[in-house]
Amino acid sequence: MPSAKRAQSRRRTARHKHLLGRKKISRAALAVAARLREEGCDGLLVGGCVRDLLLGRAPKDFDVVTNATPEEAVRMFRRAPKFHARKIGRRFRLVMVRAKGGTVEVSTYRKGGAERRLAADGSGRILEDNVYGSREQDALRRDFTVNALYFDPAAGEVIDDVNGVEDVERRVLRCIGEPAVRYREDPVRMLRAIRFAALLDLKMEAETARPIHALGGLLDSIPPPRRFDEMVKMMHSGGAARIMARLREYPLFDSLLPLTSRCMRNRPGGFAARVVPAAMQNTDLRIRQGKPVIAAFLFVVLLWEPLQLALGKSRGRGGDSRFEHAADRVLAEQAGFTALSRHVCRRVKDIWALQKTLEHPPAAAAAATVIAQPYFRAAYDFLLLRAEAERELRAAASFWTEAQEAAPPAVVASPERKFRGRRRRRRG
């Protein structure tokens, strides 16, 4: 772990070496940082946005860090007419600032290392992380060195307290501090390690990777809603296929998707083992093409084989009753690991239920009625995936492809319109 003395003596990295020009940074982030400096406080870009800029990637968002407390920061921005600010989060209090050009999260420096005195449970998992400190302390409390870099827009310099720039250049993912301790503090860090290594093509340092095998079960202590959010974040990152392959190397996959994991492990020639990897590649392709993806579709694919096994155990019930019972049972069991909202469950069941209709196409004249159903497009996409593994479904897939081409445009509504729902408010 980098010592405090070493951190304090580390030099800043000059702008010209890394070409972090202002044109690559969002106007909102620059405005927020400038506003904090106007008030006499620090205003630095931090974390993933700095890392991505150094890697030559376009950051998805920009975060700012300061020495002002959340309460002080809110008052600063409310005194300026061009900003709207509000506090969010409990475990980790932040300020969400809306400015021209976008929304920026502003956090306060927090203490790291042995100087922390944080609320934790019996396993060491942190329950609250709002002990404020200096920038050097803030760097030491972050998870990985590549995420503990700061950029000063005013000076045009990268500030590196943990040797993160060198790790970026060597493309190494290294945990700050003792990995086992950091994973116990927040087991989700293990998922983040997998996600960063896979998405950014980084080699995980041996000491960072080794404890994951022994501590993967700690994910069970994370509330299911947070596990759901992390899983969707991984699967909709554009690198789902690579992430899933890495998850399966560790016990983390069992903690997120035990039903699917069991099928892939016990039935190597089954649907899950053959189709789930292809579905992840298809999701990655859709994201690269700018096409919509929905969380429900992930669970449609991931839980299809567990559904078939449950249907086999529900013999003796009527057709619809049998399906409802099996589907509810599978979704309820999965919800215990990654919380599923009623909305997601309803979509999953609707897409599953349409498979029977798609497998046995109606007369051509009646096809338009099926195509007009809200979840037809997702059900059709799933049928195409199934047809790649089940040759007997290829004729049905061809029928629905031709039926859509022949249907009036008004009947074939776009997936964007069909799946548009209420925006979910981001929580801290």
Buried (B, 14 or more C-beta within 10 A) or exposed (E): BBEBEEBEEBEBBEBEEBEBEEEEBBEBBBBBBEBBBEBEBBBBBBBBBBBBBBBEEEBEBBBBBBBBBBEBBBEBBEEBEEBEBEBBBEBBBBBBBBBEBBBBBBBBBBBBBEEBEBEBEEEBBBEEBBBBBBBBBBBBBBBBBBBBBBBBBEEBBBBBBBBBBBBBEEEBBBBBBEBBEBBBBBBBBBBBBBBBBBBBEBBBBEEBBEBBEEBBEBBEBBEBBBBBBBBBEBBBBBBBBBBBBBBBEBBBBBBBBBBBBBBBEEBEEBBBBBBBBBBBBBBBEBBEEEEBBBBBBBBBBBBBBBBBBBBEEBEEEEEEEBBBBBBEBBBEBBBEBBBBBEEBBBBBBBBBBBBEBBBEBBEEEEBBEBBBBEBBBBBBBBBBBBBBBBEEBBEBBEBBEEBBEEBEEEBBBEBEEBBEEEEEEEEB
